[in-house]
Amino acid sequence: MKYLSSFTERLNPDTYYKASTKLSNLGHEKRSKALKDWGDVSQKREDYRKLKLYQNEYSKYGSFKMYISDGSNKILEGNFYIKPSFDTDWTWDTLLDEKSRGFKHPNIIIDLEFLPADDETVKLVDDFYHNEGVDNTGNNWLYDYIYGYRMYFSRMYIQCNLEDSTTKVTNGDYTIETYKKEIKVKSLVFEDKGEKYDEDNRRATFYGFKFSDRTEAVKFRNRVFNSLNDKDGWGIDPNHEVGNWNVPFANRIDRFLTEFNKEVLESEPFKFNYDTFTKSIRSASINSLYSR
């Protein structure tokens, strides 16, 4: 066991954990602990390796100065990359429900991963996980929200409105007005996902991300617009091959809206128009995304 640190072959961390469990079952607690501890070291190396892949991929899209809040206090502030993931099933079900209510305020739901963009923020995340995360029972409530430096504290709602639109065409002395309904983005909103319950397991404090100021929030809104407009690679997972589920954020949105128009809104006088949807993001409200 004392030679583990000089062992050059890198095994999967699960290999160490499984061996540790077997040794524990045989009563070799000291050896079991040594293997588990080395598995933790191995897992941290693997997490950091994957983080570097994410950082290399997402540096091209820019980082954002953000902080985690418990609703009242800033818990951690640093520089983060953001990876969007479109929740197609949940959005589809939500839009079906909204259709039964007249489709006045449809929402597109986006899951977000937040990744530390520099070593200083990595250290802050480490300290947060090992200190803030441990409760009085020794359990770590952050286990469900931080995985390999990927943080899942907030999701985004692209909130839309079904609006009346008027087009005027002048021909000589005559002006013809055409009326139609269009689906436009009204606002971008974050929902806090991190739930920390009190000792009685009755009341939850919600943790979530916010941008440090309006400039950062505007930069994020521009990032969403640029991704949808240019159909760049924002949203892919650099640890997997592109294809099937691992496709850019914009491609998933475009494909989803096309399918929803065809299968659900085919007989309706209004449809999702990808260009209209994308352009309206530029004027979407972002007031709830930052502290004022």
N, C-alpha and C positions, 0 to 999 in steps of 0.2 A: 504493500500500500504506500510506503514512503516514496516509491519511485513514480507515482502517478504524475507528479508535476513535470517530470522529465520525459514522459511518454509522448513521443512525437506524432503517433498516429491519432488523428482526430475522429473519434467515434461519435455517433449520434448520442445526444444527452440522454435519450430514453434508454439506451443500452446500459448506461451507468445506473439509472434509476431502477431498472428491472433487476440488475445484479444486486443492487443494494437491498431491494425487497426480499430477494431469495436468501441473502445472507442473514437478514433480520429474522426470517422465518426459521433459520437454522440456529438462531441464538448468537450469532456473531455480530453483536451490536456495534462494537468499535469499528470493525471492518465495514459494516453496513453504513455507518455514519461517514466514514472516509470516502466511500464511493458516492454517497449522496451529495456530500460537499463538493466533490470533484465534478459531479454532474451539474451542480449549480454553476460552477466556474465555466464548464463547457457550454452550458445553455446561454450564459451571459456573452460568451465569445460569439456564439452563433447569432444571438439577437443583434449584437453590434455589427457583425458582418452583413446581415440583412439590412440593418439601418443604413449602412454606408451605400448599399445599392439603391435604397430609396432616396437618400440624399443626392446621389449622383444623378438620378433620374429627375427629381423634382426641383433641383437647383435652377433648372432652365425656366421654371414657372414662377420663381421668386418666393421668398419667405415673408412671413408676416409677424409683426410684433404683437403678441397676444398674452392674455393672462387667464388663469383658471380662477373662478369666483365661486363662493358658496352662497351667493345671493346677496351677501353683505360685505365680504372682505375679499381682497386679492390674496390668493393662496400661493400662486406661483406665476411669474412673468418671465417670458423669454421669447426666442425666435423660433417659429414653427413653419414647416411645410404643411400643406393641406392636400389630402388625396380624396377626391369625391368618389362615391359609389352609389349608383342609382338603384333605389329599391323599387323594382318594377312591380312585384306582386302586391306590395302594400299600397303603392300609388294607384294601381289598377282598381283595387277594392275600394279605396277612398274615393276615387273619381266616380265609381258606380253609385256609391251612396250619395255623392253630391249631385249626380244626374237626377236622382229621385226628388231632390229639393230644388230643381230648376237650374243647376249648374252655374249659380251666380258667383261662387267663390271657390273654384277648384284649386287644389294644391298639388304640387309635384314634390315628392319627398326624397331627399338626398342624405344618405349616410356619409359621415365625414370621419376621416382618420387624420389625426394631428401628430406630426413627427418632429422631434427636436431637430433644429437646423444647424446647430453648432455644439461643440463639446461642452461649453458652459451650460447650455440648456439641458444637455444630456445629464450632467451632474445634478442639476436642479430636479429633473424628473426622477433620477435615482433616489435622491434624498427624500423627495415627496413620497415615493412608493414605500420606502423602508421605514419612514418615520410617521408621516401623516396617515398612511394606510393601515397601520396596525392598531386594532382596537384593544379594549381591556381584556378580551378573551384570548388575545394573541393571534386572532384571525386577521387577514388583510382584505378589507372590503374593496380595495382597488383591483383585486385580481380579475374582476369582470370588466374592468375599464382600461387597463393598461396591459398590453400584451407585446412583449418584445420591443418596447419603446413606442409602439403604436398606441395612441390614446383615443378612446371612444367616449368622449364626454358630451358631445353635442351632435345633433342632426340638424339639417337645414330644410325649411319649408320654402319653396318658391311659391308664394301666394299670388294667385291670379284673380282677375275679375272678368266677368262677361260684360263687355261694354258695347253701347250703341255707337256705331261709326257712320259718319256722313261723308259722302264724296260728291263734290260739285263739279259739273262740267259745263262750261259756257260755250255756246255756239251762236254767235251773232247777238241777237237781242234776247236769246233764250238761255236760261240756266236750268240744268237738269240735276236734281239731287237724288242720289242713290243711298239707301239706308241698308245697313247690315250689322250683324253682331260679330264682334271680334274678342278673342281671348287674349288678354294682355297681362303681363306681370305687374303686380302692384307693389310687392315688397319681398325682401329676403329676410327671413327670420330664423334665428337659432333656437332650438329647444334643448334645455339642459337634460342630460340623461343620467349623470352620475348620482346614484342614490346612496346616501350614508344614513343608516338608521341609528336611533338612539339606543341606550342600553336596554330599554323595554321593548325594542323592536316595533315601536308603534309610530313614531314620527320620523320622517325622512328629511334630511337636508339635501338639496339638489346642487350638484356641482356642474359647471359648464364653462365653455370658452367664450371670451369676448375679445374684440380687437382693442388695442391700447388707446387708439384715438380714431377720429373720423378719417384721417388720411389713410390709415391701414384698411379701414372698412371699404373706402372708395377703391383702393387698390384691389381688394378682393372682388368687389362687384365687377371691376374691369376684367379680372381674371376669368370670372364666370362668362362674361360676354365674349371675350376673346376666344375662349375655348369653344363655345357654341358657334361662333361666327367663323372661326378658322378651321374648326374640327381638328385641333391638334391632339397630342397624345396624353393630355391631362386625364388622369384617372386609371391608367394601366398599372398593373402590378409588375414591377421589374423582376420579381422572383419567379415569374411564370412566363411561358410563351404567350404571345398575343394570339388570340383566336378564341372562338366560342364565347365564354363568359368574360374573358379578359380583353375587353375592347375599350377604346377611349370613351370617356364620359359623354361627349357630344354625339357619338354614333349611337349609343344606347338611348339617349333622349330622342333623337330623330326617328329611330326605328320604332320606339314605343309610341310616340305621338301618331305616326303613320298607321300603326296597327289599331290604336284606340279609335282613330277617326273612322277606319274601315269597319271595325267590328261593333262599335257602340254608337258613334255619332253619325253614321251613314245617312240616316233619315232626318237628322236635325238641320236647322238652318244655319248652324254655326259649326266650325271645325277648329282644331288646333292648326294654326299656320306656323310652320317652323320659323320662317323669317320674321313674322310679326312677333312671335314669342321671344325670339332672340333679341330683336331690336328694342323691345320694351324693357328689357333688363337694364338698359343703360340709364333709365330714369326711375328705376325701382327704389323705393324707400329702404334705407339701411340704418335708420335711427336706432333700432333695437340691437344692432350688432356691436356697439361700442359704448363705453362709458362717457357720459356727457356732464 
